[in-house]
Amino acid sequence: MELGSLPAVIASAAVVFAAAWGISRLMKSAMDTIARQPETADKVRMTLIVAAALIEGVSLFAVAVCFMSL
């Protein structure tokens, strides 16, 4: 690996870290909501899956752009 590709690698790592952090915050909020109101578990779970998929999609796109810049 040459030194010129270091910014892309750092950007990829930052994107993956940010996505993991965002999904963990999302999970924490969903679990808190389900703990407070168990009857809303189905709606919250579906919203959680959609939001996590969107976060993953954006992060995968950002990583692909970072690797394309190599």
Secondary structure, DSSP 8 states (H G I E B T S, - for coil): --GGGHHHHHHHHHHHHHHHHHHHHHHHHHHHHHHH-GGGHHHHHHHHHHHHHHHHHHHHHHHHHHHHT-
